[in-house]
């Protein structure tokens, strides 16, 4: 799996039509499913699913999975680890990009309830090097 980083998000290479699975349990807090597959809109994430989860210290964090062709969950759904939440696609501003991907944003809330961008890699046990290659995979023995 090739991964590239941009600002406060993570792009994970994915073929169109690939299932997107949640690595955490949580609750769907935001969703958009109004885009048709391949529908372009400038400066848009297209279809997305946002999931609120809790880390090992009890802190809530939010991961938003974007550019989906289809969403497989509804607002308010309780999500299990490993549950399919969407199907990778090319909606929003990912229509004409050569490298298809799922764009993941991470946020926490500050004491005023404002979104604070965080590094999505902080929530994954798999780590990537600066070239986007897997450097540590806890699933491999």
C-alpha positions in Angstrom: 0.0 0.0 0.0 1.4 3.3 -1.0 0.7 6.3 1.2 1.5 10.0 0.7 1.0 12.8 3.2 -0.4 16.2 2.6 -0.8 18.8 5.3 -3.0 17.5 8.2 -4.3 14.5 6.3 -3.3 11.2 4.8 -3.9 9.9 1.3 -4.0 6.1 1.1 -3.8 4.7 -2.5 -6.9 2.8 -3.3 -8.5 1.5 -6.5 -12.0 2.8 -7.3 -14.6 0.3 -6.0 -12.5 -0.9 -3.0 -14.3 -1.2 0.3 -13.1 1.3 3.0 -13.1 -0.2 6.5 -13.1 1.6 9.8 -10.0 0.8 11.9 -11.9 2.0 15.0 -15.3 1.5 16.6 -17.3 4.7 17.0 -20.3 6.7 15.9 -21.0 8.3 12.5 -21.2 12.0 13.2 -21.3 13.4 9.7 -22.0 12.1 6.2 -22.4 13.2 2.7 -23.6 10.9 -0.1 -25.1 13.3 -2.6 -22.3 13.0 -5.2 -22.6 10.6 -8.1 -19.4 8.5 -8.8 -16.9 10.6 -10.6 -18.8 13.9 -10.0 -16.4 16.8 -9.8 -16.7 19.9 -7.6 -13.8 22.2 -7.0 -12.4 22.3 -3.4 -14.7 19.5 -2.3 -14.2 16.3 -0.5 -17.1 14.7 -2.4 -18.9 11.9 -0.5 -17.5 11.3 2.9 -18.1 9.6 6.3 -16.9 11.0 9.6 -16.5 8.7 12.6 -16.1 9.8 16.2 -13.9 7.4 18.2 -12.2 7.4 21.6 -8.4 6.8 22.1 -6.9 4.7 24.9 -6.7 7.8 27.1 -10.4 8.6 26.7 -9.9 11.5 24.3 -12.4 11.7 21.4 -11.1 12.1 17.9 -12.7 12.2 14.5 -11.6 10.6 11.2 -13.2 11.7 8.0 -12.9 9.4 5.0 -13.4 11.3 1.7 -13.7 11.0 -2.1 -15.9 8.0 -1.6 -18.2 6.9 -4.5 -20.7 5.4 -2.0 -21.3 5.5 1.7 -22.5 2.3 3.4 -23.5 3.8 6.8 -26.1 6.3 8.1 -25.7 9.3 10.4 -25.8 8.1 14.0 -24.8 4.5 13.2 -22.6 2.8 15.7 -19.5 1.4 13.9 -17.5 -1.7 14.7 -13.8 -2.1 14.1 -13.4 -3.5 10.6 -16.9 -2.5 9.4 -17.1 -1.4 5.8 -18.2 2.3 5.8 -17.8 3.2 2.2 -16.6 2.4 -1.3 -13.5 4.2 -2.5 -14.0 6.5 -5.5 -13.2 9.8 -7.2 -15.8 12.3 -6.1 -15.3 16.0 -5.3 -11.9 17.4 -6.3 -10.4 13.9 -6.8 -12.1 13.3 -10.1 -9.1 14.2 -12.3 -6.2 13.2 -10.1 -4.0 10.5 -11.6 -3.5 8.7 -8.2 -6.8 7.4 -6.8 -6.9 7.5 -3.1 -9.0 7.7 0.1 -8.2 11.0 1.8 -8.4 10.8 5.6 -8.6 13.8 7.8 -8.1 13.7 11.6 -9.5 16.2 14.1 -9.9 16.6 17.9 -11.9 19.2 19.7 -10.2 21.8 21.9 -11.6 23.1 25.2 -13.8 25.6 23.2 -15.3 22.8 21.0 -13.3 24.0 18.0 -11.8 21.4 15.5 -8.1 21.0 15.9 -6.3 19.3 13.0 -4.2 16.3 14.0 -1.9 13.9 12.2 -4.0 10.8 11.2 -1.0 8.6 11.5 -1.1 9.2 15.3 -4.2 6.9 15.3 -2.9 4.0 13.2 -0.5 1.3 14.4 0.8 0.9 10.8 3.5 3.5 10.1 4.8 4.9 6.8 8.2 6.3 5.9 8.7 9.6 4.1 8.4 7.9 0.7 4.9 6.5 1.6 6.0 2.9 2.1 4.9 0.8 5.1 7.8 0.9 7.6 6.1 -0.8 10.5 3.1 -3.1 10.1 1.7 -4.7 13.4 -0.3 -7.2 11.3 2.9 -8.9 9.9 4.8 -11.4 12.1 
